[in-house]
Amino acid sequence: MNGESTPGEPAVSDPAVDESGAAPDDATLALAHALFDAAREGNSAVLGSYLAAGAPATLTNASGDSLVMLAAYHGHAGTVRLILDHGGDANLANDRGQTPLAGAVFKGYTDVARELLEAGADPDAGTPSARAAAQMFARADILALLG
Protein backbone atom coordinates (compact mmCIF):
# COMPACT_ATOMS: atom_id res chain seq x y z
CA MET A 1 0.00 0.00 0.00
CA ASN A 2 2.91 2.33 0.55
CA GLY A 3 4.89 1.66 -2.62
CA GLU A 4 6.80 -1.30 -1.23
CA SER A 5 5.98 -4.91 -2.03
CA THR A 6 2.39 -6.05 -1.76
CA PRO A 7 1.28 -8.75 0.65
CA GLY A 8 1.76 -12.19 -0.78
CA GLU A 9 4.79 -11.49 -2.91
CA PRO A 10 7.55 -14.04 -2.49
CA ALA A 11 9.91 -13.13 0.31
CA VAL A 12 13.46 -12.41 -0.75
CA SER A 13 14.96 -12.02 2.69
CA ASP A 14 16.66 -14.62 4.87
CA PRO A 15 14.55 -17.67 5.71
CA ALA A 16 12.59 -17.55 8.94
CA VAL A 17 14.16 -19.17 11.94
CA ASP A 18 12.52 -21.08 14.72
CA GLU A 19 12.89 -20.40 18.45
CA SER A 20 16.18 -22.34 18.54
CA GLY A 21 17.68 -20.15 15.81
CA ALA A 22 17.68 -22.97 13.26
CA ALA A 23 16.42 -22.39 9.73
CA PRO A 24 13.43 -24.55 8.77
CA ASP A 25 14.02 -27.59 6.57
CA ASP A 26 12.80 -27.83 2.97
CA ALA A 27 9.65 -29.76 3.89
CA THR A 28 8.65 -27.15 6.46
CA LEU A 29 9.25 -24.33 3.98
CA ALA A 30 7.21 -26.15 1.33
CA LEU A 31 4.32 -26.57 3.78
CA ALA A 32 4.48 -22.89 4.77
CA HIS A 33 4.44 -21.86 1.10
CA ALA A 34 1.44 -24.15 0.49
CA LEU A 35 -0.41 -22.45 3.36
CA PHE A 36 0.45 -18.96 2.12
CA ASP A 37 -0.61 -19.90 -1.43
CA ALA A 38 -3.91 -21.36 -0.18
CA ALA A 39 -4.66 -18.16 1.77
CA ARG A 40 -3.72 -15.96 -1.20
CA GLU A 41 -5.85 -18.04 -3.60
CA GLY A 42 -8.81 -18.39 -1.23
CA ASN A 43 -8.46 -22.17 -1.23
CA SER A 44 -10.43 -22.79 1.95
CA ALA A 45 -10.57 -26.57 1.43
CA VAL A 46 -6.78 -26.97 1.46
CA LEU A 47 -6.18 -24.35 4.12
CA GLY A 48 -8.97 -25.70 6.32
CA SER A 49 -7.52 -29.20 6.27
CA TYR A 50 -4.13 -27.93 7.40
CA LEU A 51 -5.62 -25.69 10.08
CA ALA A 52 -7.78 -28.55 11.36
CA ALA A 53 -4.64 -30.70 11.55
CA GLY A 54 -2.94 -28.09 13.75
CA ALA A 55 -1.17 -25.70 11.39
CA PRO A 56 -0.84 -22.33 13.15
CA ALA A 57 -3.47 -19.81 12.03
CA THR A 58 -1.04 -17.04 13.05
CA LEU A 59 1.71 -18.13 10.65
CA THR A 60 3.53 -15.21 8.98
CA ASN A 61 5.91 -15.03 6.04
CA ALA A 62 9.28 -13.27 5.96
CA SER A 63 7.49 -9.93 5.37
CA GLY A 64 5.24 -10.41 8.38
CA ASP A 65 2.16 -11.07 6.22
CA SER A 66 -0.19 -13.39 8.08
CA LEU A 67 -2.57 -15.89 6.53
CA VAL A 68 -5.37 -13.45 7.41
CA MET A 69 -3.52 -10.61 5.64
CA LEU A 70 -2.98 -12.65 2.48
CA ALA A 71 -6.60 -13.81 2.30
CA ALA A 72 -7.92 -10.32 3.10
CA TYR A 73 -5.68 -8.52 0.61
CA HIS A 74 -6.80 -10.89 -2.14
CA GLY A 75 -10.51 -10.56 -1.35
CA HIS A 76 -11.39 -13.95 0.10
CA ALA A 77 -13.95 -13.25 2.84
CA GLY A 78 -14.77 -16.92 3.45
CA THR A 79 -11.11 -17.81 3.80
CA VAL A 80 -10.59 -14.88 6.17
CA ARG A 81 -13.47 -16.19 8.32
CA LEU A 82 -11.99 -19.72 8.26
CA ILE A 83 -8.59 -18.50 9.45
CA LEU A 84 -10.14 -16.31 12.14
CA ASP A 85 -12.25 -19.26 13.33
CA HIS A 86 -9.02 -21.24 13.78
CA GLY A 87 -7.32 -18.54 15.86
CA GLY A 88 -6.05 -16.06 13.28
CA ASP A 89 -5.52 -12.49 14.48
CA ALA A 90 -7.63 -9.82 12.76
CA ASN A 91 -5.27 -7.09 14.01
CA LEU A 92 -1.86 -8.61 13.26
CA ALA A 93 0.09 -6.02 11.27
CA ASN A 94 2.85 -6.96 8.84
CA ASP A 95 6.40 -5.62 8.95
CA ARG A 96 5.25 -2.43 7.18
CA GLY A 97 2.60 -1.73 9.83
CA GLN A 98 -0.29 -2.69 7.53
CA THR A 99 -3.26 -4.53 9.01
CA PRO A 100 -5.54 -7.00 7.22
CA LEU A 101 -8.41 -4.50 7.53
CA ALA A 102 -6.37 -1.73 5.92
CA GLY A 103 -5.43 -4.14 3.11
CA ALA A 104 -9.09 -5.01 2.51
CA VAL A 105 -10.04 -1.33 2.52
CA PHE A 106 -7.20 -0.45 0.15
CA LYS A 107 -8.44 -3.08 -2.30
CA GLY A 108 -12.12 -2.18 -1.78
CA TYR A 109 -13.29 -5.53 -0.38
CA THR A 110 -16.34 -4.59 1.71
CA ASP A 111 -17.24 -8.21 2.51
CA VAL A 112 -13.73 -8.88 3.82
CA ALA A 113 -13.79 -5.67 5.87
CA ARG A 114 -17.09 -6.78 7.40
CA GLU A 115 -15.63 -10.18 8.42
CA LEU A 116 -12.60 -8.52 9.99
CA LEU A 117 -14.68 -5.95 11.86
CA GLU A 118 -16.97 -8.70 13.19
CA ALA A 119 -13.82 -10.40 14.51
CA GLY A 120 -12.77 -7.24 16.35
CA ALA A 121 -10.40 -5.61 13.88
CA ASP A 122 -9.41 -2.10 14.97
CA PRO A 123 -10.10 0.42 12.17
CA ASP A 124 -7.58 2.84 13.68
CA ALA A 125 -4.65 0.41 13.97
CA GLY A 126 -1.77 0.30 11.53
CA THR A 127 -0.07 2.66 9.13
CA PRO A 128 -2.06 3.82 7.34
CA SER A 129 -5.07 2.82 9.36
CA ALA A 130 -8.11 1.29 7.68
CA ARG A 131 -10.04 4.47 8.45
CA ALA A 132 -7.37 6.63 6.78
CA ALA A 133 -7.28 4.31 3.75
CA ALA A 134 -11.09 4.42 3.46
CA GLN A 135 -11.00 8.21 3.52
CA MET A 136 -8.06 8.40 1.11
CA PHE A 137 -9.72 6.10 -1.45
CA ALA A 138 -13.28 7.39 -0.88
CA ARG A 139 -14.62 3.99 0.20
CA ALA A 140 -17.95 5.32 1.49
CA ASP A 141 -19.45 1.86 1.97
CA ILE A 142 -16.54 0.77 4.14
CA LEU A 143 -16.44 4.10 6.00
CA ALA A 144 -20.06 3.46 6.97
CA LEU A 145 -19.05 0.06 8.39
CA LEU A 146 -16.22 1.64 10.38
CA GLY A 147 -18.65 3.95 12.14
N, C-alpha and C positions, 0 to 999 in steps of 0.2 A: 504494500500500500504506500510505502514511502520511497519508492524508486529502487529499493534493493530487490533481492529475489522474492518471488511469491511463494506462499506456503505450498509445500508439496514438491518443490523442485529438488532434484537429487542433491544431497549434501556433498560438498567437496572439501570438507574439513576433516581433521583426524577422526578415526572411528571412535565411537562412544566407548567408555570404559565402565566396568562394573565397580562395585564397592571396593574390591580388592586391588583395583588399579589395572587389572588385566583386560586386554582388548577381547571382545567377543569372538568366538570362532565363526567359521564360514556358515555353518548351519544356523546359528543364532542370528547372524546378519541376514540370511536369506528369509528366515521367518519374520524378522522385523520388517523387511522390505515388503513381504507379502501382506502384512497387516497394514502398513502405510498405503500400499496400492489399493487394498480393499476399501479403506476409508476414503481415499481420494476418488475412487470409482463408484462409491455408493454400493458396494457389493456386500449387502447386509448378511447374506447367507454364509459367505466365507468368513467374514469378520465375526459374526455371531457364533459360529462354531468354535473359533479360536478363543473368544471371550468366555464362552461357556466352559471351555476346557481349562480356563485359568490364566489366559494371556492378560497382562495388565492393561486395563482400560486407560491408564494414565501414561502409557508409553509415549515418548517423544523422540523425534529424530535429532540429528546433529545441529539443526537450526532451532530446536526447541518447539517445533510444531507438533502438537499433540494429535492423536487420532481424531478428537473432537474438532480441532482446528482444520484438519485436512478435509473432513467430511463437510464442515460448515462452509468453508471457503469454496468448495466445489458444488454446493447447493443440494446436499443430500439430507433432507430433514429427517427421514426415517432412520438413516444410519446414525445421524447425530443422536436421536432419541435412544437407539440401541446402545450406543457407547455410554451415554449418560446413565441408562438403566443398569449398566454393568460397572458403574463407579467412575466414569469419566468426569472431569472437572470442567464445568461450563465457564469458569473464570481463569483458566490456566493460560497465561500469556506466553508467547514465544520469545525468543531471544531479542527480538526487535520491539518488544513491549506491546505487540498486537494481540488482542483477545479474539476468540472465536466469534463473539457477537460483532465486534468491529469488522471482522472479515466478511461475515454474512451481510452486514449493512453496506459495506463497500461494494460488494457484488450485487446488492439489491435483492437478496433472498429473504423475503418477508416470512415465509413458512419456517425457514431455519431460525430466523431471529425469534419467532414466536416460541419455538421449542427451547431455545436457549434461555429466554426470559422465564418461561415456565419452570425451568430448572434452577432459577436463581441467578442468572448471569447479571452482572452489574453493568448497566449502560454507561457508567462514568469511569470505569476502569480502563487502563491501557492508554497507549499513545499511538495514534489519536484514539480517543474514546469512541464507543459506538455512537453516542449522542453527537459528538463533533462530526463524525463521518456522515451521519444522517443529515445533519445541517449542511455540511459541505456539498453533498451530492443531491440535496433536495429530495430526500426519501421521505415524503410526507406520510406515507402509509406506515413506515417503520417508526417515524417520530411519534405518531399517534400511539403506537404500541409502547414506546418508551415512557410515555406519560409526561 
